Amino acid sequence: MDATITPETREPRLVGIIVNNRPVEVPHKTTGAEIKARAGVPADFELYRVEGDHERKIEDGQELTVHPNERFIASPVLQPS
Amino acid sequence: MAGVADLRATFPDATVTVVEQADGRLLATLGDVDLGAGWTIARSDLSVFLEVTYPTTPPYPFYAAADLQRADGQPVAGLTSPVSIDGTPRAQLSLRHDHVPGEGLGARFAAVIRWLRTRP
């Protein structure tokens, strides 16, 4: 049987990023939900991409292309108590 | 402490100070935080006591400058001022979420800052 590797069957390229100061490997093209899952943070945490001295929220379903050593912060939504 | 290192790594351009208390707790302070619009002050230090049982005991509550209040005078749930921390008046930010693995101290401070910057 011819096991042909096609672009559709090739394993995605993994990129090392930083989530909450911990190294995580994710596919080069990924989603907010996948980043959180691979980082081991709860799904209900909010994810932010660090861009200089600003942060941009990344939604769970949002597709993004990540680059090596990009930094992300995942944190809970805090409630007054 | 790993939490303080995480805080410094999350805010590499900010001043982070840590003062050990007599009871073993650590008072971690992130200096000169931009609070965003709508407050009577633009910037404040942000502090929290780390219990000896941290991270099992989550960082809570946080403290800011005593004169922190909304510019429109409206009360803010979770904000109490003034409270006294070792004789120094501070505003208390009672914002809670259980600590979970994968969340460092830096991410918690980031969540508090985000809460301050997104008040209506």
N, CA and C atoms of all chains as a GROMACS GRO file, in nm:
protein
  603
    1MET      N    1   0.087  -0.118   0.000
    1MET     CA    2   0.000   0.000   0.000
    1MET      C    3   0.090   0.123   0.000
    2ASP      N    4   0.052   0.217  -0.078
    2ASP     CA    5   0.132   0.337  -0.092
    2ASP      C    6   0.092   0.435   0.018
    3ALA      N    7   0.181   0.452   0.117
    3ALA     CA    8   0.151   0.548   0.225
    3ALA      C    9   0.207   0.682   0.184
    4THR      N   10   0.131   0.752   0.108
    4THR     CA   11   0.177   0.879   0.055
    4THR      C   12   0.157   0.989   0.158
    5ILE      N   13   0.263   1.064   0.180
    5ILE     CA   14   0.251   1.180   0.270
    5ILE      C   15   0.208   1.299   0.186
    6THR      N   16   0.096   1.355   0.223
    6THR     CA   17   0.045   1.473   0.155
    6THR      C   18   0.044   1.589   0.253
    7PRO      N   19   0.026   1.709   0.202
    7PRO     CA   20   0.017   1.822   0.295
    7PRO      C   21  -0.090   1.803   0.401
    8GLU      N   22  -0.194   1.726   0.365
    8GLU     CA   23  -0.303   1.709   0.461
    8GLU      C   24  -0.265   1.608   0.568
    9THR      N   25  -0.177   1.513   0.536
    9THR     CA   26  -0.145   1.409   0.634
    9THR      C   27  -0.016   1.438   0.710
   10ARG      N   28   0.062   1.536   0.662
   10ARG     CA   29   0.187   1.567   0.730
   10ARG      C   30   0.160   1.624   0.869
   11GLU      N   31   0.239   1.582   0.967
   11GLU     CA   32   0.224   1.634   1.102
   11GLU      C   33   0.250   1.784   1.103
   12PRO      N   34   0.170   1.861   1.178
   12PRO     CA   35   0.190   2.005   1.181
   12PRO      C   36   0.324   2.039   1.246
   13ARG      N   37   0.381   2.147   1.195
   13ARG     CA   38   0.508   2.193   1.251
   13ARG      C   39   0.482   2.251   1.390
   14LEU      N   40   0.558   2.209   1.488
   14LEU     CA   41   0.543   2.257   1.625
   14LEU      C   42   0.638   2.374   1.651
   15VAL      N   43   0.586   2.469   1.725
   15VAL     CA   44   0.662   2.589   1.760
   15VAL      C   45   0.664   2.603   1.911
   16GLY      N   46   0.777   2.640   1.966
   16GLY     CA   47   0.789   2.661   2.110
   16GLY      C   48   0.748   2.802   2.148
   17ILE      N   49   0.643   2.814   2.228
   17ILE     CA   50   0.600   2.943   2.279
   17ILE      C   51   0.607   2.941   2.431
   18ILE      N   52   0.576   3.054   2.493
   18ILE     CA   53   0.580   3.066   2.639
   18ILE      C   54   0.440   3.101   2.687
   19VAL      N   55   0.385   3.018   2.775
   19VAL     CA   56   0.256   3.046   2.834
   19VAL      C   57   0.275   3.052   2.986
   20ASN      N   58   0.241   3.165   3.044
   20ASN     CA   59   0.264   3.185   3.188
   20ASN      C   60   0.407   3.147   3.227
   21ASN      N   61   0.499   3.192   3.147
   21ASN     CA   62   0.642   3.174   3.171
   21ASN      C   63   0.687   3.029   3.165
   22ARG      N   64   0.606   2.943   3.102
   22ARG     CA   65   0.643   2.803   3.087
   22ARG      C   66   0.648   2.769   2.939
   23PRO      N   67   0.747   2.693   2.894
   23PRO     CA   68   0.755   2.657   2.752
   23PRO      C   69   0.647   2.557   2.715
   24VAL      N   70   0.587   2.582   2.601
   24VAL     CA   71   0.481   2.496   2.549
   24VAL      C   72   0.503   2.483   2.399
   25GLU      N   73   0.478   2.364   2.347
   25GLU     CA   74   0.487   2.344   2.202
   25GLU      C   75   0.346   2.336   2.145
   26VAL      N   76   0.323   2.414   2.042
   26VAL     CA   77   0.192   2.415   1.975
   26VAL      C   78   0.217   2.414   1.825
   27PRO      N   79   0.117   2.372   1.749
   27PRO     CA   80   0.132   2.382   1.604
   27PRO      C   81   0.151   2.526   1.561
   28HIS      N   82   0.226   2.543   1.453
   28HIS     CA   83   0.253   2.676   1.398
   28HIS      C   84   0.122   2.753   1.377
   29LYS      N   85   0.022   2.685   1.327
   29LYS     CA   86  -0.112   2.744   1.314
   29LYS      C   87  -0.201   2.673   1.416
   30THR      N   88  -0.254   2.752   1.505
   30THR     CA   89  -0.324   2.692   1.618
   30THR      C   90  -0.445   2.778   1.654
   31THR      N   91  -0.508   2.746   1.767
   31THR     CA   92  -0.621   2.824   1.816
   31THR      C   93  -0.597   2.858   1.963
   32GLY      N   94  -0.676   2.952   2.013
   32GLY     CA   95  -0.666   2.986   2.153
   32GLY      C   96  -0.692   2.866   2.243
   33ALA      N   97  -0.794   2.789   2.208
   33ALA     CA   98  -0.828   2.672   2.289
   33ALA      C   99  -0.715   2.570   2.290
   34GLU      N  100  -0.650   2.551   2.176
   34GLU     CA  101  -0.543   2.453   2.171
   34GLU      C  102  -0.422   2.500   2.253
   35ILE      N  103  -0.393   2.628   2.249
   35ILE     CA  104  -0.282   2.679   2.329
   35ILE      C  105  -0.309   2.653   2.476
   36LYS      N  106  -0.430   2.681   2.521
   36LYS     CA  107  -0.463   2.659   2.664
   36LYS      C  108  -0.454   2.512   2.699
   37ALA      N  109  -0.505   2.428   2.611
   37ALA     CA  110  -0.503   2.284   2.638
   37ALA      C  111  -0.360   2.232   2.647
   38ARG      N  112  -0.277   2.270   2.553
   38ARG     CA  113  -0.140   2.221   2.555
   38ARG      C  114  -0.060   2.281   2.671
   39ALA      N  115  -0.101   2.400   2.717
   39ALA     CA  116  -0.033   2.462   2.831
   39ALA      C  117  -0.081   2.406   2.964
   40GLY      N  118  -0.190   2.331   2.959
   40GLY     CA  119  -0.241   2.271   3.082
   40GLY      C  120  -0.314   2.369   3.172
   41VAL      N  121  -0.366   2.477   3.115
   41VAL     CA  122  -0.443   2.571   3.195
   41VAL      C  123  -0.591   2.543   3.174
   42PRO      N  124  -0.674   2.577   3.272
   42PRO     CA  125  -0.817   2.549   3.258
   42PRO      C  126  -0.877   2.617   3.136
   43ALA      N  127  -0.974   2.550   3.080
   43ALA     CA  128  -1.037   2.601   2.958
   43ALA      C  129  -1.109   2.733   2.982
   44ASP      N  130  -1.150   2.759   3.108
   44ASP     CA  131  -1.222   2.884   3.132
   44ASP      C  132  -1.129   3.002   3.162
   45PHE      N  133  -0.999   2.979   3.156
   45PHE     CA  134  -0.906   3.091   3.168
   45PHE      C  135  -0.912   3.175   3.039
   46GLU      N  136  -0.883   3.301   3.052
   46GLU     CA  137  -0.872   3.387   2.935
   46GLU      C  138  -0.726   3.387   2.888
   47LEU      N  139  -0.710   3.391   2.756
   47LEU     CA  140  -0.576   3.386   2.699
   47LEU      C  141  -0.544   3.520   2.634
   48TYR      N  142  -0.424   3.570   2.660
   48TYR     CA  143  -0.380   3.697   2.604
   48TYR      C  144  -0.242   3.679   2.542
   49ARG      N  145  -0.227   3.741   2.428
   49ARG     CA  146  -0.099   3.741   2.357
   49ARG      C  147  -0.025   3.868   2.396
   50VAL      N  148   0.098   3.856   2.442
   50VAL     CA  149   0.175   3.972   2.484
   50VAL      C  150   0.236   4.036   2.360
   51GLU      N  151   0.204   4.163   2.342
   51GLU     CA  152   0.256   4.239   2.226
   51GLU      C  153   0.321   4.366   2.281
   52GLY      N  154   0.450   4.357   2.304
   52GLY     CA  155   0.520   4.470   2.365
   52GLY      C  156   0.470   4.490   2.506
   53ASP      N  157   0.425   4.613   2.536
   53ASP     CA  158   0.372   4.637   2.670
   53ASP      C  159   0.220   4.630   2.672
   54HIS      N  160   0.162   4.568   2.568
   54HIS     CA  161   0.019   4.548   2.564
   54HIS      C  162  -0.011   4.399   2.556
   55GLU      N  163  -0.137   4.365   2.576
   55GLU     CA  164  -0.180   4.227   2.560
   55GLU      C  165  -0.308   4.227   2.478
   56ARG      N  166  -0.321   4.126   2.391
   56ARG     CA  167  -0.437   4.115   2.304
   56ARG      C  168  -0.507   3.984   2.334
   57LYS      N  169  -0.636   3.994   2.360
   57LYS     CA  170  -0.711   3.873   2.394
   57LYS      C  171  -0.722   3.781   2.274
   58ILE      N  172  -0.705   3.653   2.300
   58ILE     CA  173  -0.719   3.548   2.199
   58ILE      C  174  -0.839   3.462   2.238
   59GLU      N  175  -0.940   3.458   2.155
   59GLU     CA  176  -1.060   3.379   2.183
   59GLU      C  177  -1.032   3.231   2.157
   60ASP      N  178  -1.114   3.147   2.217
   60ASP     CA  179  -1.092   3.003   2.206
   60ASP      C  180  -1.090   2.956   2.060
   61GLY      N  181  -1.182   3.005   1.982
   61GLY     CA  182  -1.194   2.960   1.844
   61GLY      C  183  -1.108   3.039   1.746
   62GLN      N  184  -1.037   3.134   1.797
   62GLN     CA  185  -0.957   3.220   1.710
   62GLN      C  186  -0.836   3.146   1.658
   63GLU      N  187  -0.819   3.148   1.526
   63GLU     CA  188  -0.704   3.084   1.466
   63GLU      C  189  -0.590   3.187   1.458
   64LEU      N  190  -0.470   3.141   1.491
   64LEU     CA  191  -0.357   3.233   1.487
   64LEU      C  192  -0.231   3.157   1.448
   65THR      N  193  -0.139   3.231   1.394
   65THR     CA  194  -0.007   3.177   1.362
   65THR      C  195   0.090   3.224   1.469
   66VAL      N  196   0.156   3.132   1.531
   66VAL     CA  197   0.248   3.167   1.640
   66VAL      C  198   0.392   3.156   1.592
   67HIS      N  199   0.478   3.226   1.662
   67HIS     CA  200   0.619   3.231   1.627
   67HIS      C  201   0.700   3.190   1.748
   68PRO      N  202   0.823   3.141   1.727
   68PRO     CA  203   0.903   3.093   1.839
   68PRO      C  204   0.919   3.197   1.949
   69ASN      N  205   0.902   3.150   2.072
   69ASN     CA  206   0.923   3.230   2.193
   69ASN      C  207   0.822   3.341   2.213
   70GLU      N  208   0.712   3.338   2.138
   70GLU     CA  209   0.605   3.433   2.167
   70GLU      C  210   0.551   3.407   2.306
   71ARG      N  211   0.509   3.514   2.374
   71ARG     CA  212   0.462   3.501   2.511
   71ARG      C  213   0.311   3.518   2.519
   72PHE      N  214   0.250   3.436   2.600
   72PHE     CA  215   0.107   3.442   2.626
   72PHE      C  216   0.084   3.437   2.777
   73ILE      N  217  -0.025   3.499   2.818
   73ILE     CA  218  -0.065   3.492   2.959
   73ILE      C  219  -0.206   3.434   2.963
   74ALA      N  220  -0.223   3.333   3.045
   74ALA     CA  221  -0.355   3.273   3.066
   74ALA      C  222  -0.392   3.291   3.212
   75SER      N  223  -0.504   3.356   3.236
   75SER     CA  224  -0.541   3.384   3.375
   75SER      C  225  -0.692   3.379   3.391
   76PRO      N  226  -0.735   3.361   3.516
   76PRO     CA  227  -0.878   3.348   3.540
   76PRO      C  228  -0.948   3.483   3.536
   77VAL      N  229  -1.077   3.478   3.522
   77VAL     CA  230  -1.161   3.597   3.536
   77VAL      C  231  -1.192   3.609   3.684
   78LEU      N  232  -1.150   3.718   3.745
   78LEU     CA  233  -1.167   3.734   3.888
   78LEU      C  234  -1.303   3.794   3.919
   79GLN      N  235  -1.358   3.753   4.032
   79GLN     CA  236  -1.487   3.803   4.075
   79GLN      C  237  -1.474   3.869   4.211
   80PRO      N  238  -1.543   3.979   4.233
   80PRO     CA  239  -1.542   4.041   4.366
   80PRO      C  240  -1.601   3.944   4.469
   81SER      N  241  -1.543   3.943   4.586
   81SER     CA  242  -1.597   3.858   4.692
   81SER      C  243  -1.579   3.923   4.827
   82MET      N  244   1.141   3.255   4.597
   82MET     CA  245   1.014   3.183   4.579
   82MET      C  246   0.977   3.184   4.432
   83ALA      N  247   0.925   3.070   4.388
   83ALA     CA  248   0.892   3.057   4.246
   83ALA      C  249   0.788   3.158   4.201
   84GLY      N  250   0.693   3.190   4.289
   84GLY     CA  251   0.589   3.285   4.252
   84GLY      C  252   0.646   3.422   4.222
   85VAL      N  253   0.741   3.467   4.302
   85VAL     CA  254   0.801   3.598   4.281
   85VAL      C  255   0.881   3.598   4.151
   86ALA      N  256   0.953   3.491   4.124
   86ALA     CA  257   1.027   3.481   3.999
   86ALA      C  258   0.932   3.486   3.880
   87ASP      N  259   0.818   3.422   3.894
   87ASP     CA  260   0.717   3.425   3.788
   87ASP      C  261   0.665   3.566   3.768
   88LEU      N  262   0.643   3.639   3.877
   88LEU     CA  263   0.596   3.776   3.869
   88LEU      C  264   0.698   3.862   3.795
   89ARG      N  265   0.822   3.847   3.830
   89ARG     CA  266   0.928   3.927   3.765
   89ARG      C  267   0.939   3.891   3.617
   90ALA      N  268   0.921   3.764   3.584
   90ALA     CA  269   0.930   3.723   3.444
   90ALA      C  270   0.811   3.775   3.362
   91THR      N  271   0.696   3.787   3.426
   91THR     CA  272   0.578   3.835   3.356
   91THR      C  273   0.585   3.986   3.331
   92PHE      N  274   0.647   4.057   3.423
   92PHE     CA  275   0.660   4.203   3.412
   92PHE      C  276   0.807   4.241   3.417
   93PRO      N  277   0.883   4.209   3.313
   93PRO     CA  278   1.028   4.226   3.318
   93PRO      C  279   1.072   4.372   3.325
   94ASP      N  280   0.986   4.464   3.286
   94ASP     CA  281   1.025   4.605   3.287
   94ASP      C  282   0.975   4.678   3.411
   95ALA      N  283   0.908   4.607   3.500
   95ALA     CA  284   0.851   4.671   3.618
   95ALA      C  285   0.938   4.644   3.740
   96THR      N  286   0.914   4.724   3.843
   96THR     CA  287   0.984   4.704   3.971
   96THR      C  288   0.902   4.610   4.058
   97VAL      N  289   0.964   4.504   4.101
   97VAL     CA  290   0.899   4.408   4.190
   97VAL      C  291   0.978   4.407   4.321
   98THR      N  292   0.910   4.432   4.430
   98THR     CA  293   0.976   4.427   4.560
   98THR      C  294   0.908   4.322   4.647
   99VAL      N  295   0.987   4.260   4.730
   99VAL     CA  296   0.936   4.155   4.819
   99VAL      C  297   0.986   4.183   4.959
  100VAL      N  298   0.896   4.188   5.055
  100VAL     CA  299   0.933   4.211   5.194
  100VAL      C  300   0.881   4.095   5.277
  101GLU      N  301   0.972   4.028   5.345
  101GLU     CA  302   0.929   3.917   5.430
  101GLU      C  303   0.873   3.972   5.560
  102GLN      N  304   0.760   3.918   5.600
  102GLN     CA  305   0.694   3.959   5.723
  102GLN      C  306   0.742   3.873   5.839
  103ALA      N  307   0.715   3.920   5.958
  103ALA     CA  308   0.758   3.848   6.078
  103ALA      C  309   0.694   3.709   6.086
  104ASP      N  310   0.576   3.696   6.029
  104ASP     CA  311   0.505   3.568   6.037
  104ASP      C  312   0.538   3.475   5.920
  105GLY      N  313   0.636   3.514   5.838
  105GLY     CA  314   0.679   3.430   5.727
  105GLY      C  315   0.612   3.460   5.595
  106ARG      N  316   0.505   3.539   5.598
  106ARG     CA  317   0.444   3.577   5.472
  106ARG      C  318   0.537   3.669   5.395
  107LEU      N  319   0.514   3.676   5.263
  107LEU     CA  320   0.587   3.769   5.180
  107LEU      C  321   0.489   3.873   5.125
  108LEU      N  322   0.528   4.000   5.132
  108LEU     CA  323   0.449   4.106   5.070
  108LEU      C  324   0.515   4.136   4.937
  109ALA      N  325   0.448   4.094   4.828
  109ALA     CA  326   0.500   4.116   4.693
  109ALA      C  327   0.432   4.238   4.633
  110THR      N  328   0.512   4.330   4.581
  110THR     CA  329   0.458   4.454   4.527
  110THR      C  330   0.507   4.474   4.384
  111LEU      N  331   0.414   4.499   4.296
  111LEU     CA  332   0.442   4.537   4.158
  111LEU      C  333   0.426   4.688   4.150
  112GLY      N  334   0.532   4.756   4.113
  112GLY     CA  335   0.531   4.901   4.123
  112GLY      C  336   0.473   4.971   4.002
  113ASP      N  337   0.408   5.086   4.030
  113ASP     CA  338   0.371   5.183   3.927
  113ASP      C  339   0.288   5.120   3.814
  114VAL      N  340   0.178   5.061   3.852
  114VAL     CA  341   0.092   4.994   3.753
  114VAL      C  342  -0.004   5.094   3.690
  115ASP      N  343  -0.017   5.089   3.560
  115ASP     CA  344  -0.114   5.172   3.488
  115ASP      C  345  -0.253   5.113   3.513
  116LEU      N  346  -0.342   5.194   3.573
  116LEU     CA  347  -0.473   5.144   3.613
  116LEU      C  348  -0.577   5.156   3.502
  117GLY      N  349  -0.543   5.227   3.397
  117GLY     CA  350  -0.642   5.249   3.293
  117GLY      C  351  -0.731   5.368   3.326
  118ALA      N  352  -0.831   5.390   3.241
  118ALA     CA  353  -0.915   5.509   3.253
  118ALA      C  354  -1.024   5.490   3.359
  119GLY      N  355  -1.073   5.604   3.410
  119GLY     CA  356  -1.191   5.601   3.495
  119GLY      C  357  -1.163   5.601   3.643
  120TRP      N  358  -1.039   5.602   3.682
  120TRP     CA  359  -1.003   5.608   3.824
  120TRP      C  360  -0.954   5.748   3.860
  121THR      N  361  -0.957   5.781   3.988
  121THR     CA  362  -0.910   5.912   4.033
  121THR      C  363  -0.759   5.923   4.027
  122ILE      N  364  -0.690   5.813   4.024
  122ILE     CA  365  -0.546   5.811   4.007
  122ILE      C  366  -0.512   5.726   3.886
  123ALA      N  367  -0.401   5.762   3.820
  123ALA     CA  368  -0.366   5.692   3.696
  123ALA      C  369  -0.282   5.567   3.721
  124ARG      N  370  -0.203   5.571   3.828
  124ARG     CA  371  -0.110   5.461   3.852
  124ARG      C  372  -0.105   5.430   4.002
  125SER      N  373  -0.068   5.308   4.031
  125SER     CA  374  -0.058   5.268   4.171
  125SER      C  375   0.032   5.145   4.181
  126ASP      N  376   0.098   5.132   4.295
  126ASP     CA  377   0.160   5.003   4.327
  126ASP      C  378   0.048   4.903   4.355
  127LEU      N  379   0.078   4.777   4.330
  127LEU     CA  380  -0.019   4.670   4.353
  127LEU      C  381   0.052   4.563   4.437
  128SER      N  382  -0.008   4.529   4.551
  128SER     CA  383   0.058   4.437   4.644
  128SER      C  384  -0.033   4.322   4.682
  129VAL      N  385   0.030   4.216   4.726
  129VAL     CA  386  -0.044   4.102   4.780
  129VAL      C  387   0.046   4.028   4.879
  130PHE      N  388  -0.013   3.975   4.984
  130PHE     CA  389   0.060   3.889   5.075
  130PHE      C  390   0.057   3.746   5.022
  131LEU      N  391   0.175   3.686   5.015
  131LEU     CA  392   0.183   3.544   4.982
  131LEU      C  393   0.197   3.467   5.112
  132GLU      N  394   0.098   3.385   5.140
  132GLU     CA  395   0.102   3.305   5.261
  132GLU      C  396   0.212   3.200   5.251
  133VAL      N  397   0.252   3.148   5.365
  133VAL     CA  398   0.355   3.043   5.364
  133VAL      C  399   0.304   2.920   5.291
  134THR      N  400   0.173   2.908   5.278
  134THR     CA  401   0.113   2.794   5.210
  134THR      C  402   0.086   2.822   5.062
  135TYR      N  403   0.132   2.936   5.012
  135TYR     CA  404   0.118   2.964   4.870
  135TYR      C  405   0.194   2.857   4.792
  136PRO      N  406   0.144   2.805   4.679
  136PRO     CA  407   0.024   2.847   4.606
  136PRO      C  408  -0.104   2.775   4.647
  137THR      N  409  -0.096   2.686   4.742
  137THR     CA  410  -0.219   2.621   4.785
  137THR      C  411  -0.320   2.726   4.832
  138THR      N  412  -0.269   2.825   4.906
  138THR     CA  413  -0.352   2.940   4.940
  138THR      C  414  -0.334   3.044   4.832
  139PRO      N  415  -0.439   3.076   4.758
  139PRO     CA  416  -0.424   3.170   4.646
  139PRO      C  417  -0.395   3.311   4.694
  140PRO      N  418  -0.330   3.391   4.609
  140PRO     CA  419  -0.302   3.530   4.646
  140PRO      C  420  -0.430   3.612   4.653
  141TYR      N  421  -0.458   3.663   4.772
  141TYR     CA  422  -0.585   3.733   4.797
  141TYR      C  423  -0.582   3.793   4.936
  142PRO      N  424  -0.632   3.914   4.956
  142PRO     CA  425  -0.671   4.012   4.854
  142PRO      C  426  -0.550   4.091   4.806
  143PHE      N  427  -0.574   4.177   4.710
  143PHE     CA  428  -0.470   4.267   4.661
  143PHE      C  429  -0.490   4.405   4.723
  144TYR      N  430  -0.383   4.485   4.719
  144TYR     CA  431  -0.388   4.619   4.779
  144TYR      C  432  -0.332   4.721   4.680
  145ALA      N  433  -0.397   4.836   4.678
  145ALA     CA  434  -0.354   4.947   4.593
  145ALA      C  435  -0.352   5.075   4.677
  146ALA      N  436  -0.324   5.187   4.611
  146ALA     CA  437  -0.318   5.315   4.681
  146ALA      C  438  -0.452   5.343   4.748
  147ALA      N  439  -0.445   5.402   4.866
  147ALA     CA  440  -0.565   5.424   4.946
  147ALA      C  441  -0.666   5.514   4.878
  148ASP      N  442  -0.619   5.603   4.791
  148ASP     CA  443  -0.711   5.698   4.729
  148ASP      C  444  -0.770   5.646   4.598
  149LEU      N  445  -0.758   5.516   4.574
  149LEU     CA  446  -0.815   5.459   4.453
  149LEU      C  447  -0.967   5.457   4.461
  150GLN      N  448  -1.032   5.525   4.368
  150GLN     CA  449  -1.177   5.519   4.356
  150GLN      C  450  -1.215   5.561   4.215
  151ARG      N  451  -1.340   5.530   4.177
  151ARG     CA  452  -1.386   5.564   4.043
  151ARG      C  453  -1.400   5.715   4.032
  152ALA      N  454  -1.366   5.770   3.918
  152ALA     CA  455  -1.372   5.914   3.898
  152ALA      C  456  -1.515   5.965   3.907
  153ASP      N  457  -1.613   5.880   3.877
  153ASP     CA  458  -1.752   5.924   3.883
  153ASP      C  459  -1.812   5.904   4.022
  154GLY      N  460  -1.728   5.859   4.115
  154GLY     CA  461  -1.773   5.845   4.253
  154GLY      C  462  -1.856   5.721   4.279
  155GLN      N  463  -1.880   5.639   4.179
  155GLN     CA  464  -1.962   5.519   4.196
  155GLN      C  465  -1.886   5.413   4.276
  156PRO      N  466  -1.955   5.342   4.364
  156PRO     CA  467  -1.889   5.234   4.438
  156PRO      C  468  -1.853   5.120   4.343
  157VAL      N  469  -1.754   5.045   4.381
  157VAL     CA  470  -1.708   4.932   4.300
  157VAL      C  471  -1.710   4.808   4.386
  158ALA      N  472  -1.786   4.710   4.346
  158ALA     CA  473  -1.788   4.584   4.419
  158ALA      C  474  -1.649   4.524   4.420
  159GLY      N  475  -1.604   4.487   4.539
  159GLY     CA  476  -1.471   4.429   4.552
  159GLY      C  477  -1.366   4.529   4.594
  160LEU      N  478  -1.398   4.658   4.595
  160LEU     CA  479  -1.302   4.761   4.634
  160LEU      C  480  -1.343   4.819   4.769
  161THR      N  481  -1.253   4.814   4.864
  161THR     CA  482  -1.277   4.867   4.998
  161THR      C  483  -1.163   4.960   5.034
  162SER      N  484  -1.197   5.080   5.077
  162SER     CA  485  -1.092   5.173   5.115
  162SER      C  486  -1.143   5.266   5.223
  163PRO      N  487  -1.059   5.302   5.322
  163PRO     CA  488  -0.925   5.249   5.338
  163PRO      C  489  -0.922   5.130   5.433
  164VAL      N  490  -0.822   5.048   5.414
  164VAL     CA  491  -0.789   4.946   5.512
  164VAL      C  492  -0.647   4.975   5.557
  165SER      N  493  -0.606   4.920   5.669
  165SER     CA  494  -0.474   4.949   5.723
  165SER      C  495  -0.384   4.828   5.708
  166ILE      N  496  -0.272   4.847   5.644
  166ILE     CA  497  -0.171   4.742   5.631
  166ILE      C  498  -0.048   4.792   5.706
  167ASP      N  499  -0.026   4.737   5.824
  167ASP     CA  500   0.086   4.779   5.908
  167ASP      C  501   0.083   4.930   5.930
  168GLY      N  502  -0.037   4.982   5.954
  168GLY     CA  503  -0.051   5.124   5.982
  168GLY      C  504  -0.057   5.212   5.858
  169THR      N  505  -0.040   5.153   5.741
  169THR     CA  506  -0.044   5.231   5.618
  169THR      C  507  -0.180   5.212   5.551
  170PRO      N  508  -0.251   5.322   5.522
  170PRO     CA  509  -0.382   5.307   5.457
  170PRO      C  510  -0.366   5.257   5.314
  171ARG      N  511  -0.450   5.164   5.276
  171ARG     CA  512  -0.447   5.108   5.143
  171ARG      C  513  -0.590   5.083   5.099
  172ALA      N  514  -0.609   5.068   4.970
  172ALA     CA  515  -0.736   5.021   4.915
  172ALA      C  516  -0.724   4.870   4.897
  173GLN      N  517  -0.830   4.798   4.935
  173GLN     CA  518  -0.828   4.652   4.925
  173GLN      C  519  -0.911   4.607   4.806
  174LEU      N  520  -0.852   4.520   4.726
  174LEU     CA  521  -0.921   4.463   4.609
  174LEU      C  522  -0.951   4.317   4.640
  175SER      N  523  -1.077   4.291   4.671
  175SER     CA  524  -1.117   4.154   4.709
  175SER      C  525  -1.166   4.083   4.584
  176LEU      N  526  -1.073   4.029   4.509
  176LEU     CA  527  -1.102   3.960   4.383
  176LEU      C  528  -1.055   3.817   4.398
  177ARG      N  529  -1.150   3.724   4.379
  177ARG     CA  530  -1.116   3.587   4.414
  177ARG      C  531  -1.126   3.493   4.296
  178HIS      N  532  -1.037   3.398   4.296
  178HIS     CA  533  -1.047   3.279   4.210
  178HIS      C  534  -0.952   3.178   4.269
  179ASP      N  535  -0.997   3.056   4.282
  179ASP     CA  536  -0.909   2.953   4.336
  179ASP      C  537  -0.785   2.940   4.250
  180HIS      N  538  -0.673   2.918   4.316
  180HIS     CA  539  -0.550   2.897   4.240
  180HIS      C  540  -0.552   2.758   4.178
  181VAL      N  541  -0.510   2.752   4.055
  181VAL     CA  542  -0.504   2.624   3.987
  181VAL      C  543  -0.365   2.607   3.926
  182PRO      N  544  -0.321   2.481   3.908
  182PRO     CA  545  -0.192   2.459   3.842
  182PRO      C  546  -0.190   2.525   3.706
  183GLY      N  547  -0.078   2.577   3.668
  183GLY     CA  548  -0.066   2.643   3.539
  183GLY      C  549  -0.084   2.792   3.547
  184GLU      N  550  -0.135   2.841   3.661
  184GLU     CA  551  -0.148   2.985   3.679
  184GLU      C  552  -0.038   3.031   3.772
  185GLY      N  553   0.052   3.113   3.722
  185GLY     CA  554   0.156   3.166   3.808
  185GLY      C  555   0.112   3.295   3.874
  186LEU      N  556   0.198   3.346   3.962
  186LEU     CA  557   0.166   3.471   4.031
  186LEU      C  558   0.157   3.586   3.930
  187GLY      N  559   0.241   3.581   3.827
  187GLY     CA  560   0.235   3.685   3.725
  187GLY      C  561   0.100   3.690   3.656
  188ALA      N  562   0.046   3.574   3.625
  188ALA     CA  563  -0.085   3.568   3.560
  188ALA      C  564  -0.194   3.622   3.652
  189ARG      N  565  -0.181   3.598   3.782
  189ARG     CA  566  -0.280   3.651   3.877
  189ARG      C  567  -0.274   3.803   3.885
  190PHE      N  568  -0.152   3.857   3.892
  190PHE     CA  569  -0.139   4.003   3.889
  190PHE      C  570  -0.196   4.059   3.758
  191ALA      N  571  -0.168   3.990   3.648
  191ALA     CA  572  -0.221   4.036   3.519
  191ALA      C  573  -0.373   4.037   3.520
  192ALA      N  574  -0.434   3.939   3.585
  192ALA     CA  575  -0.580   3.934   3.593
  192ALA      C  576  -0.634   4.050   3.676
  193VAL      N  577  -0.566   4.084   3.784
  193VAL     CA  578  -0.610   4.197   3.867
  193VAL      C  579  -0.598   4.327   3.790
  194ILE      N  580  -0.488   4.344   3.720
  194ILE     CA  581  -0.467   4.465   3.640
  194ILE      C  582  -0.572   4.474   3.532
  195ARG      N  583  -0.603   4.362   3.470
  195ARG     CA  584  -0.706   4.359   3.366
  195ARG      C  585  -0.841   4.399   3.425
  196TRP      N  586  -0.872   4.351   3.544
  196TRP     CA  587  -0.998   4.386   3.610
  196TRP      C  588  -1.004   4.537   3.635
  197LEU      N  589  -0.894   4.594   3.683
  197LEU     CA  590  -0.891   4.738   3.708
  197LEU      C  591  -0.912   4.816   3.579
  198ARG      N  592  -0.854   4.773   3.471
  198ARG     CA  593  -0.858   4.847   3.345
  198ARG      C  594  -0.989   4.830   3.270
  199THR      N  595  -1.072   4.735   3.311
  199THR     CA  596  -1.196   4.710   3.238
  199THR      C  597  -1.321   4.742   3.319
  200ARG      N  598  -1.306   4.818   3.428
  200ARG     CA  599  -1.424   4.857   3.502
  200ARG      C  600  -1.506   4.954   3.416
  201PRO      N  601  -1.638   4.939   3.418
  201PRO     CA  602  -1.722   5.028   3.337
  201PRO      C  603  -1.720   5.170   3.391
   0.00000   0.00000   0.00000
